Amino acid sequence: MFEADDGAAGIRLYRDRGPDLVITDIFMPERDGLATIVQLRREFTGVKIIVISGGDQSGSLDLREHAQPSGLPAPS
C-alpha cells in the first residue's frame, strides 16, 4: 500500500509504482481528485479507481457538478 498527500503526488507515485488500484478523494489540495482521475485515465487507460469523498468545505456531498465535466458518471 502506498499513500500520497495530494493528487499531484498520487500521480507521481502511480508512475513510479504502478499499483493495482487507486483510491482517491474528490477534494484534495494541490490537484483535486477529479483532475487526478482525468490525468491518470489519460496516461494509463486501464487504471482502476475508487472515488470517495466526505464532501467539500461547505459540507456538500452533491458531486454532480464536479463529476460530469471530468467524464465521470453522475451519481444517481
PDB file of N, CA, C, O and CB in Angstrom:
ATOM      1  N   MET A   1       0.849  -1.171   0.000  1.00  0.00           N
ATOM      2  CA  MET A   1       0.000   0.000   0.000  1.00  0.00           C
ATOM      3  C   MET A   1       0.892   1.231   0.000  1.00  0.00           C
ATOM      4  O   MET A   1       1.898   1.288   0.707  1.00  0.00           O
ATOM      5  CB  MET A   1      -0.965   0.000   1.218  1.00  0.00           C
ATOM      6  N   PHE A   2       0.504   2.221  -0.812  1.00  0.00           N
ATOM      7  CA  PHE A   2       1.225   3.479  -0.902  1.00  0.00           C
ATOM      8  C   PHE A   2       0.248   4.602  -0.641  1.00  0.00           C
ATOM      9  O   PHE A   2      -0.946   4.462  -0.905  1.00  0.00           O
ATOM     10  CB  PHE A   2       1.913   3.644  -2.283  1.00  0.00           C
ATOM     11  N   GLU A   3       0.740   5.713  -0.127  1.00  0.00           N
ATOM     12  CA  GLU A   3      -0.128   6.831   0.213  1.00  0.00           C
ATOM     13  C   GLU A   3       0.491   8.130  -0.281  1.00  0.00           C
ATOM     14  O   GLU A   3       1.703   8.328  -0.191  1.00  0.00           O
ATOM     15  CB  GLU A   3      -0.376   6.890   1.734  1.00  0.00           C
ATOM     16  N   ALA A   4      -0.360   9.020  -0.808  1.00  0.00           N
ATOM     17  CA  ALA A   4       0.078  10.335  -1.275  1.00  0.00           C
ATOM     18  C   ALA A   4      -0.788  11.397  -0.602  1.00  0.00           C
ATOM     19  O   ALA A   4      -1.955  11.155  -0.292  1.00  0.00           O
ATOM     20  CB  ALA A   4      -0.010  10.445  -2.838  1.00  0.00           C
ATOM     21  N   ASP A   5      -0.207  12.566  -0.381  1.00  0.00           N
ATOM     22  CA  ASP A   5      -0.923  13.644   0.307  1.00  0.00           C
ATOM     23  C   ASP A   5      -1.852  14.440  -0.596  1.00  0.00           C
ATOM     24  O   ASP A   5      -2.758  15.113  -0.104  1.00  0.00           O
ATOM     25  CB  ASP A   5       0.059  14.575   0.936  1.00  0.00           C
ATOM     26  N   ASP A   6      -1.646  14.378  -1.901  1.00  0.00           N
ATOM     27  CA  ASP A   6      -2.499  15.117  -2.832  1.00  0.00           C
ATOM     28  C   ASP A   6      -2.450  14.442  -4.194  1.00  0.00           C
ATOM     29  O   ASP A   6      -1.707  13.480  -4.391  1.00  0.00           O
ATOM     30  CB  ASP A   6      -2.056  16.605  -2.940  1.00  0.00           C
ATOM     31  N   GLY A   7      -3.235  14.942  -5.123  1.00  0.00           N
ATOM     32  CA  GLY A   7      -3.332  14.319  -6.437  1.00  0.00           C
ATOM     33  C   GLY A   7      -2.039  14.336  -7.225  1.00  0.00           C
ATOM     34  O   GLY A   7      -1.712  13.355  -7.893  1.00  0.00           O
ATOM     35  N   ALA A   8      -1.297  15.433  -7.161  1.00  0.00           N
ATOM     36  CA  ALA A   8      -0.029  15.518  -7.897  1.00  0.00           C
ATOM     37  C   ALA A   8       0.946  14.456  -7.395  1.00  0.00           C
ATOM     38  O   ALA A   8       1.604  13.784  -8.190  1.00  0.00           O
ATOM     39  CB  ALA A   8       0.595  16.931  -7.754  1.00  0.00           C
ATOM     40  N   ALA A   9       1.037  14.308  -6.089  1.00  0.00           N
ATOM     41  CA  ALA A   9       1.910  13.277  -5.511  1.00  0.00           C
ATOM     42  C   ALA A   9       1.399  11.883  -5.862  1.00  0.00           C
ATOM     43  O   ALA A   9       2.188  10.966  -6.086  1.00  0.00           O
ATOM     44  CB  ALA A   9       2.001  13.440  -3.976  1.00  0.00           C
ATOM     45  N   GLY A  10       0.084  11.729  -5.907  1.00  0.00           N
ATOM     46  CA  GLY A  10      -0.500  10.439  -6.264  1.00  0.00           C
ATOM     47  C   GLY A  10      -0.171  10.024  -7.692  1.00  0.00           C
ATOM     48  O   GLY A  10       0.105   8.854  -7.956  1.00  0.00           O
ATOM     49  N   ILE A  11      -0.201  10.977  -8.604  1.00  0.00           N
ATOM     50  CA  ILE A  11       0.149  10.686  -9.996  1.00  0.00           C
ATOM     51  C   ILE A  11       1.613  10.274 -10.099  1.00  0.00           C
ATOM     52  O   ILE A  11       1.941   9.309 -10.791  1.00  0.00           O
ATOM     53  CB  ILE A  11      -0.127  11.911 -10.895  1.00  0.00           C
ATOM     54  N   ARG A  12       2.484  10.994  -9.420  1.00  0.00           N
ATOM     55  CA  ARG A  12       3.903  10.621  -9.426  1.00  0.00           C
ATOM     56  C   ARG A  12       4.095   9.216  -8.858  1.00  0.00           C
ATOM     57  O   ARG A  12       4.863   8.419  -9.397  1.00  0.00           O
ATOM     58  CB  ARG A  12       4.734  11.639  -8.615  1.00  0.00           C
ATOM     59  N   LEU A  13       3.398   8.928  -7.780  1.00  0.00           N
ATOM     60  CA  LEU A  13       3.502   7.612  -7.160  1.00  0.00           C
ATOM     61  C   LEU A  13       2.995   6.521  -8.097  1.00  0.00           C
ATOM     62  O   LEU A  13       3.589   5.446  -8.182  1.00  0.00           O
ATOM     63  CB  LEU A  13       2.723   7.582  -5.846  1.00  0.00           C
ATOM     64  N   TYR A  14       1.899   6.795  -8.798  1.00  0.00           N
ATOM     65  CA  TYR A  14       1.378   5.811  -9.745  1.00  0.00           C
ATOM     66  C   TYR A  14       2.380   5.557 -10.857  1.00  0.00           C
ATOM     67  O   TYR A  14       2.594   4.410 -11.249  1.00  0.00           O
ATOM     68  CB  TYR A  14       0.043   6.279 -10.333  1.00  0.00           C
ATOM     69  N   ARG A  15       2.991   6.607 -11.364  1.00  0.00           N
ATOM     70  CA  ARG A  15       4.001   6.453 -12.416  1.00  0.00           C
ATOM     71  C   ARG A  15       5.175   5.598 -11.932  1.00  0.00           C
ATOM     72  O   ARG A  15       5.690   4.762 -12.674  1.00  0.00           O
ATOM     73  CB  ARG A  15       4.508   7.833 -12.878  1.00  0.00           C
ATOM     74  N   ASP A  16       5.588   5.812 -10.695  1.00  0.00           N
ATOM     75  CA  ASP A  16       6.750   5.106 -10.147  1.00  0.00           C
ATOM     76  C   ASP A  16       6.450   3.671  -9.732  1.00  0.00           C
ATOM     77  O   ASP A  16       7.271   2.778  -9.943  1.00  0.00           O
ATOM     78  CB  ASP A  16       7.285   5.859  -8.966  1.00  0.00           C
ATOM     79  N   ARG A  17       5.277   3.447  -9.142  1.00  0.00           N
ATOM     80  CA  ARG A  17       4.990   2.145  -8.531  1.00  0.00           C
ATOM     81  C   ARG A  17       3.931   1.322  -9.245  1.00  0.00           C
ATOM     82  O   ARG A  17       3.909   0.099  -9.109  1.00  0.00           O
ATOM     83  CB  ARG A  17       4.566   2.346  -7.133  1.00  0.00           C
ATOM     84  N   GLY A  18       3.039   1.981 -10.014  1.00  0.00           N
ATOM     85  CA  GLY A  18       2.004   1.267 -10.750  1.00  0.00           C
ATOM     86  C   GLY A  18       1.150   0.346  -9.914  1.00  0.00           C
ATOM     87  O   GLY A  18       1.077  -0.847 -10.210  1.00  0.00           O
ATOM     88  N   PRO A  19       0.492   0.856  -8.868  1.00  0.00           N
ATOM     89  CA  PRO A  19      -0.344  -0.018  -8.034  1.00  0.00           C
ATOM     90  C   PRO A  19      -1.524  -0.592  -8.817  1.00  0.00           C
ATOM     91  O   PRO A  19      -1.868  -0.104  -9.894  1.00  0.00           O
ATOM     92  CB  PRO A  19      -0.860   0.753  -6.815  1.00  0.00           C
ATOM     93  N   ASP A  20      -2.131  -1.626  -8.265  1.00  0.00           N
ATOM     94  CA  ASP A  20      -3.273  -2.282  -8.907  1.00  0.00           C
ATOM     95  C   ASP A  20      -4.541  -1.460  -8.831  1.00  0.00           C
ATOM     96  O   ASP A  20      -5.435  -1.634  -9.659  1.00  0.00           O
ATOM     97  CB  ASP A  20      -3.515  -3.624  -8.281  1.00  0.00           C
ATOM     98  N   LEU A  21      -4.644  -0.566  -7.858  1.00  0.00           N
ATOM     99  CA  LEU A  21      -5.860   0.187  -7.607  1.00  0.00           C
ATOM    100  C   LEU A  21      -5.513   1.544  -7.022  1.00  0.00           C
ATOM    101  O   LEU A  21      -4.587   1.669  -6.220  1.00  0.00           O
ATOM    102  CB  LEU A  21      -6.796  -0.585  -6.668  1.00  0.00           C
ATOM    103  N   VAL A  22      -6.270   2.570  -7.435  1.00  0.00           N
ATOM    104  CA  VAL A  22      -6.131   3.912  -6.866  1.00  0.00           C
ATOM    105  C   VAL A  22      -7.421   4.237  -6.121  1.00  0.00           C
ATOM    106  O   VAL A  22      -8.515   4.088  -6.666  1.00  0.00           O
ATOM    107  CB  VAL A  22      -5.829   4.986  -7.981  1.00  0.00           C
ATOM    108  N   ILE A  23      -7.291   4.676  -4.886  1.00  0.00           N
ATOM    109  CA  ILE A  23      -8.431   5.173  -4.118  1.00  0.00           C
ATOM    110  C   ILE A  23      -8.154   6.651  -3.884  1.00  0.00           C
ATOM    111  O   ILE A  23      -7.133   7.010  -3.297  1.00  0.00           O
ATOM    112  CB  ILE A  23      -8.635   4.376  -2.746  1.00  0.00           C
ATOM    113  N   THR A  24      -9.062   7.509  -4.343  1.00  0.00           N
ATOM    114  CA  THR A  24      -8.826   8.942  -4.227  1.00  0.00           C
ATOM    115  C   THR A  24     -10.049   9.663  -3.679  1.00  0.00           C
ATOM    116  O   THR A  24     -11.188   9.248  -3.888  1.00  0.00           O
ATOM    117  CB  THR A  24      -8.438   9.525  -5.577  1.00  0.00           C
ATOM    118  N   ASP A  25      -9.783  10.738  -2.984  1.00  0.00           N
ATOM    119  CA  ASP A  25     -10.833  11.648  -2.546  1.00  0.00           C
ATOM    120  C   ASP A  25     -11.092  12.628  -3.685  1.00  0.00           C
ATOM    121  O   ASP A  25     -10.234  12.814  -4.548  1.00  0.00           O
ATOM    122  CB  ASP A  25     -10.435  12.397  -1.219  1.00  0.00           C
ATOM    123  N   ILE A  26     -12.238  13.241  -3.695  1.00  0.00           N
ATOM    124  CA  ILE A  26     -12.542  14.265  -4.690  1.00  0.00           C
ATOM    125  C   ILE A  26     -11.869  15.582  -4.318  1.00  0.00           C
ATOM    126  O   ILE A  26     -11.265  16.240  -5.165  1.00  0.00           O
ATOM    127  CB  ILE A  26     -14.063  14.458  -4.822  1.00  0.00           C
ATOM    128  N   PHE A  27     -11.977  15.958  -3.061  1.00  0.00           N
ATOM    129  CA  PHE A  27     -11.500  17.271  -2.616  1.00  0.00           C
ATOM    130  C   PHE A  27     -10.158  17.123  -1.906  1.00  0.00           C
ATOM    131  O   PHE A  27     -10.087  16.636  -0.777  1.00  0.00           O
ATOM    132  CB  PHE A  27     -12.536  17.946  -1.679  1.00  0.00           C
ATOM    133  N   MET A  28      -9.085  17.555  -2.593  1.00  0.00           N
ATOM    134  CA  MET A  28      -7.732  17.477  -2.054  1.00  0.00           C
ATOM    135  C   MET A  28      -6.991  18.765  -2.398  1.00  0.00           C
ATOM    136  O   MET A  28      -7.389  19.492  -3.308  1.00  0.00           O
ATOM    137  CB  MET A  28      -6.974  16.231  -2.611  1.00  0.00           C
ATOM    138  N   PRO A  29      -5.918  19.043  -1.671  1.00  0.00           N
ATOM    139  CA  PRO A  29      -5.109  20.223  -2.012  1.00  0.00           C
ATOM    140  C   PRO A  29      -4.279  19.965  -3.278  1.00  0.00           C
ATOM    141  O   PRO A  29      -4.165  18.827  -3.733  1.00  0.00           O
ATOM    142  CB  PRO A  29      -4.176  20.599  -0.828  1.00  0.00           C
ATOM    143  N   GLU A  30      -3.717  21.006  -3.824  1.00  0.00           N
ATOM    144  CA  GLU A  30      -2.815  20.971  -4.986  1.00  0.00           C
ATOM    145  C   GLU A  30      -3.524  20.533  -6.263  1.00  0.00           C
ATOM    146  O   GLU A  30      -3.721  21.355  -7.158  1.00  0.00           O
ATOM    147  CB  GLU A  30      -1.648  20.037  -4.711  1.00  0.00           C
ATOM    148  N   ARG A  31      -3.904  19.299  -6.373  1.00  0.00           N
ATOM    149  CA  ARG A  31      -4.603  18.770  -7.553  1.00  0.00           C
ATOM    150  C   ARG A  31      -5.765  17.942  -7.023  1.00  0.00           C
ATOM    151  O   ARG A  31      -5.565  16.931  -6.350  1.00  0.00           O
ATOM    152  CB  ARG A  31      -3.640  17.903  -8.489  1.00  0.00           C
ATOM    153  N   ASP A  32      -6.991  18.386  -7.338  1.00  0.00           N
ATOM    154  CA  ASP A  32      -8.139  17.681  -6.774  1.00  0.00           C
ATOM    155  C   ASP A  32      -8.312  16.301  -7.409  1.00  0.00           C
ATOM    156  O   ASP A  32      -7.654  15.961  -8.392  1.00  0.00           O
ATOM    157  CB  ASP A  32      -9.413  18.510  -6.963  1.00  0.00           C
ATOM    158  N   GLY A  33      -9.204  15.528  -6.827  1.00  0.00           N
ATOM    159  CA  GLY A  33      -9.397  14.154  -7.262  1.00  0.00           C
ATOM    160  C   GLY A  33      -9.882  14.022  -8.690  1.00  0.00           C
ATOM    161  O   GLY A  33      -9.470  13.101  -9.396  1.00  0.00           O
ATOM    162  N   LEU A  34     -10.751  14.924  -9.134  1.00  0.00           N
ATOM    163  CA  LEU A  34     -11.263  14.825 -10.491  1.00  0.00           C
ATOM    164  C   LEU A  34     -10.168  15.080 -11.515  1.00  0.00           C
ATOM    165  O   LEU A  34     -10.076  14.364 -12.512  1.00  0.00           O
ATOM    166  CB  LEU A  34     -12.405  15.803 -10.696  1.00  0.00           C
ATOM    167  N   ALA A  35      -9.341  16.085 -11.282  1.00  0.00           N
ATOM    168  CA  ALA A  35      -8.215  16.346 -12.187  1.00  0.00           C
ATOM    169  C   ALA A  35      -7.231  15.185 -12.151  1.00  0.00           C
ATOM    170  O   ALA A  35      -6.638  14.836 -13.172  1.00  0.00           O
ATOM    171  CB  ALA A  35      -7.502  17.665 -11.808  1.00  0.00           C
ATOM    172  N   THR A  36      -7.060  14.600 -11.001  1.00  0.00           N
ATOM    173  CA  THR A  36      -6.173  13.448 -10.860  1.00  0.00           C
ATOM    174  C   THR A  36      -6.696  12.265 -11.666  1.00  0.00           C
ATOM    175  O   THR A  36      -5.930  11.597 -12.360  1.00  0.00           O
ATOM    176  CB  THR A  36      -6.024  13.058  -9.382  1.00  0.00           C
ATOM    177  N   ILE A  37      -7.989  12.008 -11.578  1.00  0.00           N
ATOM    178  CA  ILE A  37      -8.604  10.911 -12.320  1.00  0.00           C
ATOM    179  C   ILE A  37      -8.449  11.111 -13.822  1.00  0.00           C
ATOM    180  O   ILE A  37      -8.082  10.181 -14.542  1.00  0.00           O
ATOM    181  CB  ILE A  37     -10.085  10.785 -11.956  1.00  0.00           C
ATOM    182  N   VAL A  38      -8.725  12.310 -14.291  1.00  0.00           N
ATOM    183  CA  VAL A  38      -8.607  12.604 -15.719  1.00  0.00           C
ATOM    184  C   VAL A  38      -7.175  12.352 -16.195  1.00  0.00           C
ATOM    185  O   VAL A  38      -6.964  11.729 -17.235  1.00  0.00           O
ATOM    186  CB  VAL A  38      -9.023  14.068 -16.011  1.00  0.00           C
ATOM    187  N   GLN A  39      -6.206  12.831 -15.442  1.00  0.00           N
ATOM    188  CA  GLN A  39      -4.800  12.643 -15.817  1.00  0.00           C
ATOM    189  C   GLN A  39      -4.401  11.169 -15.795  1.00  0.00           C
ATOM    190  O   GLN A  39      -3.731  10.689 -16.709  1.00  0.00           O
ATOM    191  CB  GLN A  39      -3.891  13.439 -14.879  1.00  0.00           C
ATOM    192  N   LEU A  40      -4.810  10.461 -14.758  1.00  0.00           N
ATOM    193  CA  LEU A  40      -4.486   9.033 -14.683  1.00  0.00           C
ATOM    194  C   LEU A  40      -5.100   8.265 -15.850  1.00  0.00           C
ATOM    195  O   LEU A  40      -4.441   7.412 -16.444  1.00  0.00           O
ATOM    196  CB  LEU A  40      -4.974   8.443 -13.354  1.00  0.00           C
ATOM    197  N   ARG A  41      -6.343   8.557 -16.181  1.00  0.00           N
ATOM    198  CA  ARG A  41      -7.001   7.857 -17.289  1.00  0.00           C
ATOM    199  C   ARG A  41      -6.367   8.207 -18.628  1.00  0.00           C
ATOM    200  O   ARG A  41      -6.323   7.376 -19.535  1.00  0.00           O
ATOM    201  CB  ARG A  41      -8.491   8.192 -17.319  1.00  0.00           C
ATOM    202  N   ARG A  42      -5.881   9.425 -18.749  1.00  0.00           N
ATOM    203  CA  ARG A  42      -5.217   9.843 -19.979  1.00  0.00           C
ATOM    204  C   ARG A  42      -3.909   9.055 -20.167  1.00  0.00           C
ATOM    205  O   ARG A  42      -3.603   8.599 -21.269  1.00  0.00           O
ATOM    206  CB  ARG A  42      -4.938  11.370 -19.952  1.00  0.00           C
ATOM    207  N   GLU A  43      -3.161   8.907 -19.098  1.00  0.00           N
ATOM    208  CA  GLU A  43      -1.860   8.240 -19.178  1.00  0.00           C
ATOM    209  C   GLU A  43      -1.943   6.715 -19.076  1.00  0.00           C
ATOM    210  O   GLU A  43      -1.143   6.004 -19.685  1.00  0.00           O
ATOM    211  CB  GLU A  43      -0.966   8.759 -18.091  1.00  0.00           C
ATOM    212  N   PHE A  44      -2.903   6.222 -18.311  1.00  0.00           N
ATOM    213  CA  PHE A  44      -2.994   4.788 -18.020  1.00  0.00           C
ATOM    214  C   PHE A  44      -4.437   4.340 -18.239  1.00  0.00           C
ATOM    215  O   PHE A  44      -5.246   4.383 -17.312  1.00  0.00           O
ATOM    216  CB  PHE A  44      -2.525   4.472 -16.555  1.00  0.00           C
ATOM    217  N   THR A  45      -4.758   3.919 -19.437  1.00  0.00           N
ATOM    218  CA  THR A  45      -6.151   3.641 -19.794  1.00  0.00           C
ATOM    219  C   THR A  45      -6.784   2.528 -18.967  1.00  0.00           C
ATOM    220  O   THR A  45      -8.005   2.508 -18.809  1.00  0.00           O
ATOM    221  CB  THR A  45      -6.236   3.281 -21.243  1.00  0.00           C
ATOM    222  N   GLY A  46      -6.005   1.623 -18.446  1.00  0.00           N
ATOM    223  CA  GLY A  46      -6.565   0.518 -17.674  1.00  0.00           C
ATOM    224  C   GLY A  46      -6.592   0.731 -16.177  1.00  0.00           C
ATOM    225  O   GLY A  46      -6.868  -0.201 -15.422  1.00  0.00           O
ATOM    226  N   VAL A  47      -6.307   1.959 -15.731  1.00  0.00           N
ATOM    227  CA  VAL A  47      -6.240   2.223 -14.294  1.00  0.00           C
ATOM    228  C   VAL A  47      -7.594   1.950 -13.631  1.00  0.00           C
ATOM    229  O   VAL A  47      -8.642   2.315 -14.163  1.00  0.00           O
ATOM    230  CB  VAL A  47      -5.800   3.681 -14.034  1.00  0.00           C
ATOM    231  N   LYS A  48      -7.554   1.309 -12.474  1.00  0.00           N
ATOM    232  CA  LYS A  48      -8.761   1.045 -11.685  1.00  0.00           C
ATOM    233  C   LYS A  48      -8.802   2.068 -10.561  1.00  0.00           C
ATOM    234  O   LYS A  48      -7.834   2.233  -9.819  1.00  0.00           O
ATOM    235  CB  LYS A  48      -8.781  -0.431 -11.119  1.00  0.00           C
ATOM    236  N   ILE A  49      -9.941   2.758 -10.443  1.00  0.00           N
ATOM    237  CA  ILE A  49     -10.041   3.868  -9.495  1.00  0.00           C
ATOM    238  C   ILE A  49     -11.329   3.752  -8.687  1.00  0.00           C
ATOM    239  O   ILE A  49     -12.402   3.509  -9.239  1.00  0.00           O
ATOM    240  CB  ILE A  49      -9.988   5.226 -10.232  1.00  0.00           C
ATOM    241  N   ILE A  50     -11.211   3.925  -7.393  1.00  0.00           N
ATOM    242  CA  ILE A  50     -12.357   4.086  -6.498  1.00  0.00           C
ATOM    243  C   ILE A  50     -12.315   5.528  -6.014  1.00  0.00           C
ATOM    244  O   ILE A  50     -11.287   5.998  -5.527  1.00  0.00           O
ATOM    245  CB  ILE A  50     -12.324   3.051  -5.284  1.00  0.00           C
ATOM    246  N   VAL A  51     -13.443   6.229  -6.151  1.00  0.00           N
ATOM    247  CA  VAL A  51     -13.526   7.633  -5.767  1.00  0.00           C
ATOM    248  C   VAL A  51     -14.406   7.754  -4.529  1.00  0.00           C
ATOM    249  O   VAL A  51     -15.508   7.208  -4.482  1.00  0.00           O
ATOM    250  CB  VAL A  51     -14.084   8.502  -6.932  1.00  0.00           C
ATOM    251  N   ILE A  52     -13.909   8.474  -3.531  1.00  0.00           N
ATOM    252  CA  ILE A  52     -14.652   8.690  -2.289  1.00  0.00           C
ATOM    253  C   ILE A  52     -14.650  10.169  -1.958  1.00  0.00           C
ATOM    254  O   ILE A  52     -13.877  10.939  -2.528  1.00  0.00           O
ATOM    255  CB  ILE A  52     -14.046   7.870  -1.121  1.00  0.00           C
ATOM    256  N   SER A  53     -15.507  10.561  -1.049  1.00  0.00           N
ATOM    257  CA  SER A  53     -15.442  11.926  -0.543  1.00  0.00           C
ATOM    258  C   SER A  53     -16.319  12.082   0.681  1.00  0.00           C
ATOM    259  O   SER A  53     -17.375  11.462   0.807  1.00  0.00           O
ATOM    260  CB  SER A  53     -15.858  12.921  -1.620  1.00  0.00           C
ATOM    261  N   GLY A  54     -15.854  12.919   1.562  1.00  0.00           N
ATOM    262  CA  GLY A  54     -16.644  13.306   2.721  1.00  0.00           C
ATOM    263  C   GLY A  54     -17.341  14.640   2.490  1.00  0.00           C
ATOM    264  O   GLY A  54     -18.003  15.159   3.389  1.00  0.00           O
ATOM    265  N   GLY A  55     -17.199  15.192   1.300  1.00  0.00           N
ATOM    266  CA  GLY A  55     -17.819  16.465   0.960  1.00  0.00           C
ATOM    267  C   GLY A  55     -16.783  17.555   0.808  1.00  0.00           C
ATOM    268  O   GLY A  55     -15.609  17.377   1.132  1.00  0.00           O
ATOM    269  N   ASP A  56     -17.247  18.692   0.305  1.00  0.00           N
ATOM    270  CA  ASP A  56     -16.346  19.823   0.138  1.00  0.00           C
ATOM    271  C   ASP A  56     -16.322  20.671   1.404  1.00  0.00           C
ATOM    272  O   ASP A  56     -16.889  20.278   2.424  1.00  0.00           O
ATOM    273  CB  ASP A  56     -16.764  20.674  -1.072  1.00  0.00           C
ATOM    274  N   GLN A  57     -15.680  21.813   1.346  1.00  0.00           N
ATOM    275  CA  GLN A  57     -15.535  22.652   2.543  1.00  0.00           C
ATOM    276  C   GLN A  57     -16.866  23.135   3.097  1.00  0.00           C
ATOM    277  O   GLN A  57     -16.967  23.450   4.283  1.00  0.00           O
ATOM    278  CB  GLN A  57     -14.667  23.842   2.232  1.00  0.00           C
ATOM    279  N   SER A  58     -17.895  23.197   2.245  1.00  0.00           N
ATOM    280  CA  SER A  58     -19.210  23.621   2.718  1.00  0.00           C
ATOM    281  C   SER A  58     -19.985  22.474   3.350  1.00  0.00           C
ATOM    282  O   SER A  58     -21.045  22.680   3.941  1.00  0.00           O
ATOM    283  CB  SER A  58     -20.010  24.210   1.575  1.00  0.00           C
ATOM    284  N   GLY A  59     -19.442  21.250   3.220  1.00  0.00           N
ATOM    285  CA  GLY A  59     -20.122  20.078   3.741  1.00  0.00           C
ATOM    286  C   GLY A  59     -21.034  19.414   2.727  1.00  0.00           C
ATOM    287  O   GLY A  59     -21.708  18.432   3.039  1.00  0.00           O
ATOM    288  N   SER A  60     -21.055  19.952   1.503  1.00  0.00           N
ATOM    289  CA  SER A  60     -21.908  19.417   0.453  1.00  0.00           C
ATOM    290  C   SER A  60     -21.365  18.097  -0.073  1.00  0.00           C
ATOM    291  O   SER A  60     -20.157  17.938  -0.252  1.00  0.00           O
ATOM    292  CB  SER A  60     -22.041  20.421  -0.683  1.00  0.00           C
ATOM    293  N   LEU A  61     -22.262  17.156  -0.319  1.00  0.00           N
ATOM    294  CA  LEU A  61     -21.882  15.888  -0.933  1.00  0.00           C
ATOM    295  C   LEU A  61     -22.442  15.765  -2.345  1.00  0.00           C
ATOM    296  O   LEU A  61     -22.342  14.695  -2.945  1.00  0.00           O
ATOM    297  CB  LEU A  61     -22.362  14.722  -0.078  1.00  0.00           C
ATOM    298  N   ASP A  62     -23.027  16.825  -2.889  1.00  0.00           N
ATOM    299  CA  ASP A  62     -23.570  16.799  -4.237  1.00  0.00           C
ATOM    300  C   ASP A  62     -22.413  16.957  -5.220  1.00  0.00           C
ATOM    301  O   ASP A  62     -21.922  18.065  -5.439  1.00  0.00           O
ATOM    302  CB  ASP A  62     -24.644  17.920  -4.438  1.00  0.00           C
ATOM    303  N   LEU A  63     -21.987  15.859  -5.802  1.00  0.00           N
ATOM    304  CA  LEU A  63     -20.804  15.853  -6.658  1.00  0.00           C
ATOM    305  C   LEU A  63     -21.139  15.963  -8.141  1.00  0.00           C
ATOM    306  O   LEU A  63     -20.232  15.975  -8.973  1.00  0.00           O
ATOM    307  CB  LEU A  63     -20.011  14.602  -6.417  1.00  0.00           C
ATOM    308  N   ARG A  64     -22.424  16.043  -8.491  1.00  0.00           N
ATOM    309  CA  ARG A  64     -22.805  16.057  -9.906  1.00  0.00           C
ATOM    310  C   ARG A  64     -22.123  17.173 -10.681  1.00  0.00           C
ATOM    311  O   ARG A  64     -21.628  16.944 -11.785  1.00  0.00           O
ATOM    312  CB  ARG A  64     -24.304  16.197 -10.038  1.00  0.00           C
ATOM    313  N   GLU A  65     -22.089  18.366 -10.126  1.00  0.00           N
ATOM    314  CA  GLU A  65     -21.486  19.489 -10.856  1.00  0.00           C
ATOM    315  C   GLU A  65     -19.989  19.315 -11.028  1.00  0.00           C
ATOM    316  O   GLU A  65     -19.406  19.893 -11.945  1.00  0.00           O
ATOM    317  CB  GLU A  65     -21.766  20.798 -10.136  1.00  0.00           C
ATOM    318  N   HIS A  66     -19.355  18.533 -10.172  1.00  0.00           N
ATOM    319  CA  HIS A  66     -17.920  18.298 -10.265  1.00  0.00           C
ATOM    320  C   HIS A  66     -17.603  17.104 -11.166  1.00  0.00           C
ATOM    321  O   HIS A  66     -16.614  17.128 -11.899  1.00  0.00           O
ATOM    322  CB  HIS A  66     -17.336  18.074  -8.876  1.00  0.00           C
ATOM    323  N   ALA A  67     -18.424  16.077 -11.116  1.00  0.00           N
ATOM    324  CA  ALA A  67     -18.120  14.824 -11.818  1.00  0.00           C
ATOM    325  C   ALA A  67     -18.352  14.910 -13.325  1.00  0.00           C
ATOM    326  O   ALA A  67     -17.537  14.404 -14.097  1.00  0.00           O
ATOM    327  CB  ALA A  67     -18.957  13.704 -11.248  1.00  0.00           C
ATOM    328  N   GLN A  68     -19.419  15.525 -13.752  1.00  0.00           N
ATOM    329  CA  GLN A  68     -19.772  15.493 -15.163  1.00  0.00           C
ATOM    330  C   GLN A  68     -18.723  16.144 -16.074  1.00  0.00           C
ATOM    331  O   GLN A  68     -18.438  15.580 -17.130  1.00  0.00           O
ATOM    332  CB  GLN A  68     -21.093  16.172 -15.358  1.00  0.00           C
ATOM    333  N   PRO A  69     -18.132  17.295 -15.732  1.00  0.00           N
ATOM    334  CA  PRO A  69     -17.110  17.856 -16.632  1.00  0.00           C
ATOM    335  C   PRO A  69     -15.865  16.965 -16.740  1.00  0.00           C
ATOM    336  O   PRO A  69     -15.090  17.110 -17.685  1.00  0.00           O
ATOM    337  CB  PRO A  69     -16.699  19.245 -16.147  1.00  0.00           C
ATOM    338  N   SER A  70     -15.670  16.071 -15.811  1.00  0.00           N
ATOM    339  CA  SER A  70     -14.496  15.201 -15.834  1.00  0.00           C
ATOM    340  C   SER A  70     -14.770  13.883 -16.543  1.00  0.00           C
ATOM    341  O   SER A  70     -13.891  13.025 -16.618  1.00  0.00           O
ATOM    342  CB  SER A  70     -14.022  14.931 -14.423  1.00  0.00           C
ATOM    343  N   GLY A  71     -15.981  13.713 -17.063  1.00  0.00           N
ATOM    344  CA  GLY A  71     -16.311  12.481 -17.758  1.00  0.00           C
ATOM    345  C   GLY A  71     -16.744  11.351 -16.855  1.00  0.00           C
ATOM    346  O   GLY A  71     -16.914  10.223 -17.316  1.00  0.00           O
ATOM    347  N   LEU A  72     -16.928  11.632 -15.570  1.00  0.00           N
ATOM    348  CA  LEU A  72     -17.397  10.607 -14.649  1.00  0.00           C
ATOM    349  C   LEU A  72     -18.915  10.540 -14.702  1.00  0.00           C
ATOM    350  O   LEU A  72     -19.566  11.560 -14.928  1.00  0.00           O
ATOM    351  CB  LEU A  72     -16.911  10.888 -13.210  1.00  0.00           C
ATOM    352  N   PRO A  73     -19.486   9.372 -14.498  1.00  0.00           N
ATOM    353  CA  PRO A  73     -20.945   9.306 -14.477  1.00  0.00           C
ATOM    354  C   PRO A  73     -21.490  10.035 -13.261  1.00  0.00           C
ATOM    355  O   PRO A  73     -20.907   9.977 -12.179  1.00  0.00           O
ATOM    356  CB  PRO A  73     -21.425   7.848 -14.481  1.00  0.00           C
ATOM    357  N   ALA A  74     -22.595  10.711 -13.442  1.00  0.00           N
ATOM    358  CA  ALA A  74     -23.226  11.426 -12.331  1.00  0.00           C
ATOM    359  C   ALA A  74     -23.825  10.425 -11.359  1.00  0.00           C
ATOM    360  O   ALA A  74     -24.392   9.418 -11.783  1.00  0.00           O
ATOM    361  CB  ALA A  74     -24.315  12.404 -12.843  1.00  0.00           C
ATOM    362  N   PRO A  75     -23.707  10.686 -10.055  1.00  0.00           N
ATOM    363  CA  PRO A  75     -24.340   9.803  -9.079  1.00  0.00           C
ATOM    364  C   PRO A  75     -25.848   9.790  -9.283  1.00  0.00           C
ATOM    365  O   PRO A  75     -26.434  10.805  -9.662  1.00  0.00           O
ATOM    366  CB  PRO A  75     -23.996  10.241  -7.641  1.00  0.00           C
ATOM    367  N   SER A  76     -26.465   8.670  -9.041  1.00  0.00           N
ATOM    368  CA  SER A  76     -27.921   8.593  -9.206  1.00  0.00           C
ATOM    369  C   SER A  76     -28.632   8.761  -7.909  1.00  0.00           C
ATOM    370  O   SER A  76     -29.862   8.722  -7.869  1.00  0.00           O
ATOM    371  CB  SER A  76     -28.322   7.289  -9.827  1.00  0.00           C
TER     372      SER A  76
END
